[in-house]
Amino acid sequence: MNQYETVFILTPVLSDDQMKEAVEKFKGILTKGGAEILNEELWGMKKLAYPIQKKSTGFYVLVEFKAEPELIAKLDTQYRRDERILRHIIVKMEKYAAQYAEKRRNKLAKKED
């Protein structure tokens, strides 16, 4: 299993319930494909660097997970099919990036306590 992280931007016209449902949909795709979700962060509404589909803001979501490489193509296809997604990226994390992400998660967990 490789470690990946994905960031996707949801359209800002969604209600909170619709946004949560979209996030759960993609987490469900990952778990059904045998992925282990390590971390999920809802970064909230942010201004885009340039307009996308005449929208200047978007709701950002980060998900870190471990999965087999075959699942990535399926996830990418689902992102492209969903009209609520403005942009997405899926990155395979190298050893040092994975270590950094783990330190970052631990630091965030300590702040919440």
N, C-alpha and C positions, 0 to 999 in steps of 0.2 A: 504494500500500500504506500502510496505517495501522499505527501501533505500538500494541500492546496489552500488558496484563499480566493474568494470571489467577492467583488464589490459590484452591486448593481444599483441603478438609479431608477426609482419609480416616479411616474408622472405625478405632479403636485395636485391634480384635480381629484385624487382619491380621498375618501373619508378615512378616518382612523381604522374603522373596521375593515374596509376594503384593502388598506395597506397591510394590516396584520394578516389578512387572509392570503394576500399575495406572497408575503414572506413565508408563511406556513406552507404554501404550495411548493415553493422551491426547497424548503427544508425537507418536506415530504418526499420530493423526487430524490434527494440525496439519501435519505434513510432507507427508502425502498430499494435503492441501488446498492445498498450495503455499506454506505459511507458512515463514518463516525464523526459527528459534529463536535468540534472542539470548542468553538467560541462563536458567539453571535453578538454583533453590536449594531444597534440602531443609531445612526449618527444624526438623524433628524433632517429637517428641511434646510437645504443649503442653496446658495446662489450658484448657478452654473457659470463657467468661464465664458460660454457663448450660448446663444439660444439653440435649443434642440426642439424641433416640431413646434416652434413659436412659443416655447416655454422657457422662462428664465430661471426657474428654481426646480429642484427635484428632491426626493426623499432618498437618502443614501443608506444602504445596508451593507455590512461586511459580515461574511460567514467564513470561518476557518474550519477545514474538515480534512479527514484522511479518507482516500478512496482509491479504487482501482482506476487506471487510465481510461478504460472503456466507458466509464460513467461520464467523463468530461464531455465527450461528444454529444451524449444524450442531454446533458444539462444545457449545453450551448444551444442545441436545437430548441429546447423549451423556452430559453430566454428569447430567442429570435421570433418564436411564434406568439409570445405574449405581448399584446399591444400596450400593456401597462408599463413595460420596461423601456426606458429611454436609451440607456446604455448599460453595458455590462463588460466585465473583464474577469477572466479566470487565470490565476497565476500558480504555477507549480513552485513550491517553496524549496529552496536549497537548504542544506543542513544548517548553515549559519542564520539564514532567514527564519527558519523554524525555531531555532534557539532564541533568537531575538523576540519572536512573537510570543514564545512561552514566558519569557521574562516580562514582557509587556502585560500579558494576561495576569500574571502573578502580582504585578505592581497595581493594576486596576482592581484586583480582588482585595488587596490590602487597603486601598483607598475607600472601598465600599464598606469595609468592616468598621 
